Amino acid sequence: MNMLNLIGREQELFLSDIQAHEQELKKIVSKSNFLVIGGAGSIGQAVTKEIFKRNPKKLHVVDISENNLVELVRDLRSSFGYISGEFKTFALDCGSTIYDAFIKSDGQYDYVLNLSALKHVRSEKDPFTLMRMIEVNIFNTDKTIQQSIANKTSKYFCVSTDKAANPVNMMGASKRIMEMFLMRRSEDIDISTARFANVAFSDGSLLHGFNQRIQKRQPIVAPSDIKRYFVIPKEAGELCLMSTIFGETRDIFFPKLSEQLHLITFAEIAEKYLRQIGYEPHLVATEDEARSSVDSLAKNKKWPCLFVKSDTTGEKDFEEFFTESETLDMKRFDNLGIIKNDLNIEYDKLKMFEDKINSIKETGVWEKEEIVTLFNEMIPNFNHKETGKYLDSKM
């Protein structure tokens, strides 16, 4: 499958930047020790591959998904073979005490990359998953940074999201608050991050769902009015590695907008995807029609598509990687922009957030509304878009 073609491109975004810095990347990676947390997710696997193929001295990968770790190892062995350095995977939850014991047993890494996250807008639908999002995206990140500081790690990288710029959903807001926590720890360790576009066909994404729908002989459903920027997994891995190796402390890397990186609707990608696998899109008007027409249409190499306008909570009308108030460096790289952050720590806000979340959890009972209120206290002008409808209520 040609992913670039599906997202309307012919060329990879970061080719010139990677080529210009390849020798330096190889030199640094080959003499360094790496820990990748959340390394078996789509972005984590892409980053791990970028490190692995440059022959690191030590590469440890942690992820809660045992199955995805198995696939990662098979992929690496099938693509690149073996490295002279140490390569190990561990099926661990970085929020657990078992993980803490793992870190105590070694913990000696030059670079720690944290790719673990709850990344779905749909994860704010109930107060319990929302609280887990806060734990994973904010508190686990803060914990693993403190461990890195204690072990004298040279650099900590944590992935953010374009949805952290002027967030309208709780996922984006959790990552914006995470960036505030990163700022506090940047006094004691070099930290960089990255905001980037949707990763095409990443696990759990709508585009990944297209593959599942075809395999299960189910209709394709996509919003007709939502436009997004897309990168392929390899580009996501390159962006994270470039930020890890070359980012100065508090830098946030992002892909520059260009003729190559342009907005495209999910419906457009669905049509390209179907034609690439030999089916002609056939538009239907209802879910019932979509479900009932798969077999009859498929016989004629057609596939039912239900394209509808988005009306779910947290969907942003447009995408942006930075805000008007942020300072940019657009000259250092050809296709990578950098947000430059001065040291600005809001100690009182961070302490208030920690205390309130801990207090809420201790009660054992909480509602989504009180967490939304707390997020509003943390982020000025947080424009949470609540429609009362979530993606789980749709096909």
N, C-alpha and C positions, 0 to 999 in steps of 0.2 A: 504494500500500500504506500502510495506517495503522499506523505503527510503534508509536505510543502505545497503540493498542488491543491490539496483539499482546503488549505487555508488561504489560497490565492497568491502563493509566492513561488518563485523559481530558485531563489538563492537563500542560503542560511544567513542569518543576521550578523553574526559576530566573526565571520571568516577572517577579515582583515586584522581585527584586534588580536585574535588567537594566533594568527601567523606571525604577527609582529612581535609577540611576546612568548612564542613557543619555547625557545631555548631557555629563557629565564624560568618559565613554568616548570620545564623538565628538571632544571638544576635544583630549584627549591623543593619540588615534590620529592625528588629522588633521595634527598638527604633528611626528610622530615617524617614525623610520626603523626598519624591522623586518627581521630575518632569521629565517626559519622553516626549521629543519633537520628533515628527515623530514616535509616539508610535503605530501607526496602520498599518505601513508597515510590511513586513515580518520579518525583524530583530527587529523592534520596538515591534511588538507583542510578539516575543520570549523573549525579555528582560523584557517586562512588566509582562509576565507570571512568569518568574524567580523571580521577585521582589514580585509579588502578593502572590505567594504560600508560601512566608516566612513572611507574615503578617506584612507589613509595617505600621508605624504610620499614614502616609499620602502618597497617591499615586495619582498624577494628570497626566493625559495623554492628550497631545495636538497633533492634526493631521489635515491636510486640508481635509482628506477624511472622510466625515460623514458616508458613508456606511461601510468603514473599521472599524471605531470606533464601530459601531453597532455590527459588527461581533466579534470584540475583546471582547466586554462585554458579548455577548452570549457565546463565547468560555470560558471565565473565569468563568462565572456562571455555565456552564455545566461541567467544569473540576474540579473546586475547591470550588464553592459555594460563600461564603462571607468572609470578614475579619472584625476584630473589628475596624480597623482604617478607615480613610476617603478615599474613592475611587471615583474619578470623572473624566469624560472625557470632552474635549472641542474641538469643530470643528473650529479650528483657524489656520491661516497662521502665522508662527512665524516671518515673515518679515513685518507684518502689524502693523499699529498703534493700531488696536483693541487688538492685542496680547500685545502690550506695556501697554495698559490700564489694561489688565488681570494681568500682572506681578505687576503693581502698586497696584492692589487690594489685593494682597497676597504676592507672591514672596518669601515666607519664606520656603526654601528647604535646606536640608543638602546636597543632591546630585541632580545635574541636568545632565541628559543624553540626548545628541542630536543625534538622529538617522535620522534626515531629510537629504535628499541628492538627487541630480540628479545623478543616478548611472550608466546610460547606456552610453556606448561608442557611440551609435547612436545619442546621444544628441548634438554632436558637428557638425552635418551635416549642420546646418545653423547658421548664426551669431546671431540670436535672441534667439534661445534655448540655444546656447552657453553662451550668456550673462546672461540668467537666471541661468544657471549652476554656473556661477561665483557668482551671488548674493546669491544663496542658499548654495552652498558648502563653500564659503569663508566669504562673508559679513554678512549673517544671523548668521553664527557661531560666528563671532567676536562680533556682537551685543548682542547675548544671553550670551556670556561670560562676557561682560561688565556689563550686568544686574545682572548676578550672583555675580560678584565682589561687586557691589553696595549693594546687599542684603546679603552680607557676607555668601554666600554659601560655604560649606566646600570643595566640590569637583565638578569639571566639567569633564564630559566624552564626547568625540566626536568620532564617528566611522570614521576610515579612510579606506584604501583599500590596498590590495597587489599591486594594479596597481600604487600606489604612489612610489614604489621602482623602480628606473630607468624608469620613465614613458615613454610610446610611444604614448599615446593618451591624449586628452585634459581633459577627465574626471580624469584620474590618475594624470595628472599634476595639476589640480585644487585642488585635495586632498593633493598633496605635498605642494602646496602653502598654503593651509589651515593649514598644520602642522607647517609652518613657522609663521603664525599668532598666532597659539597656543603657540608657543615658546615665543612670545612677551608678551602674557598675563600671562604666567606661573610665572612671577615675582610677580603677585598679587593674584594668586589663584592656588591651586593644580589642575593640569590637567593631565589626562592620556587618552590614545586612544588605538585602536586596528586595526591591519591589518589582514584580514583573507581571506580565500578562497571563491570561489563561493558558495552561499547558495542554496543548492539543492531545486528546485521547489519554489523558492521565487517569489513573484509577478513580472510579466513582464519578468522573465528569460526564456531562451529557454526551459528549462525542464518544467516550468509551462505551456509553450506553448504546450507541448506534450498533456497535459490534455485537453486543449482547442481544439486542432486539432481533437482529438478522439470524443469529444462531438459534434463538428461541422462536423464530417465526412469529414475531410480534410487530405491530406497526411502529413507525418512526414518528415521534412527537417532538416538536421544537418550537420555541418562541419565534415569532416572525418579526418582532419589533426590537429585540435586544441585539445591539452590536457590541462586539468585543475585539480586543487585540489578542492574537494567539502567537505563542512560540511553541516549537516542538521540544520534546524532552531533552534532546541533546543541547539545545540552546539554553534551556533552563539550567542544565548542569554546568555549562560554560560560564553563564552569568554568575552563578554561585561561587564557582572556583575563582573567577577573576576578582570578585569582591573579597573572598577569603585571602587570597595571596597578595593582591595589590591595593586593597582598600585601606585607607588610613582610618584611625579610630573615629567612630561615629559617622563614617561614610555610609550612605545608602545608594547602592547602584541600581540603575534601571535602564531598560532599552530605550534608546532614542527613537522618536517617531521619524519615519522616513517613508519613501515610496514603497519600500519593502514591507514595513510594518504598518498595516492599515486595518481599519475596522471592517468586520464582516459579520453578517448575521448567522445565527445557528441554523436558520432555515436554508440559507445559501450553502453552508457546508454540508447539510444533510443531502441536498440535491447533488452536489459534487460527489459525495461519498457513494450514493446509490449508483450514479452513472459509472463511477470507477469500478464498482463490483458487478456491473452488468445489468442493473435494473433502471427503469425509467420511473421517476417519482410520479405518484398519482395522488392528487390532492383530494382529501375527504373533508366532510363538514362536522362530523361528530365522533366521539370516542367509540360509540357502539358500531358505527359504520367502519371505523378504522380496525377494530378488533375482528369484525366478522368478514372482512374482505381480503385478508392476507392470502389465504390459500388460492382463491379464484384469481386474484391479480398476479400472484407469483408465477402461476402457470404461463402467463403471457409476459413474463419478465418485467412486471411492474410491481411497485411496492407502495402500500398506503402511507400517506404522510398527512398528519394533522398539524398544521401550523397556526398557532393562536397568539394573540397578544398577551403579554405578561401581566399578571395581576397579583403576584405573590409578594409577601413581606420581604423587604431588604434588597430588592433588585434596584441597582443603580442605573439611572437613565444613560449615563455615559461613563467612560473610563478616563482616569488621570493617574499619573505616576507621582506627581508632586503638587504642592499648593503654591499659591502666589507668594506666601510669606517665606518660602524656603529658598535658600541660596544654592545656586547650581554651578557645577563645573562641567561645561559642555565641550571642553577642548582637549582633555587628556586622552580620550579614546575616540575612535571613529564612530562607533555605534553604541557606546555605553555612556550614559549620562551619570553624574554623581551629585547627590544632595549632600552639601557640606553643613554639618551641624556644629555650632559652638557648644561648649559645655553649659548646659542649662538644666539643673536638677530641681525638680519640684518636690522636695523632701516631704513637706506636710501632706501634699496630695497622695503621694505613694504610701505613706504611713497610714493615712486615713483609709485608703483603699484596702490595704492588707488587713487592717483591724476590722473593718466592716464585713469583708468577705469571711474572715475567720469567725466573727461573731454570728453571722448568718448561718454558717455551716454547723456551728455548735448547737444552734437551736434545733436542727434537724428538720426544719420546715421553712420553706421560702417560696415566694412567688416571683414570676418573671419581672413583674412591674418594679419591685424594689431593686432588682439588679439593673434594669434600664435606668432608673433614677440615679443610681450610683455612677453608671457610665456617663450620664449627663453631667454629673458633678466633676468628673475627670476630664471630659473633653468639651471645651467651649463650642457651642453651636453644633453639637452632635445632632444630626437630623435623622433620627431613627424613623424609617418608613414602615409603619405597622398597618397592614391591610386586613389582618385577621385571617388571611389565607396563606397556606404554606405549600411548598413543593410536594410534600407527602400526600396532599389531597388531590394531586393531579397525576395523570399517566406520565 
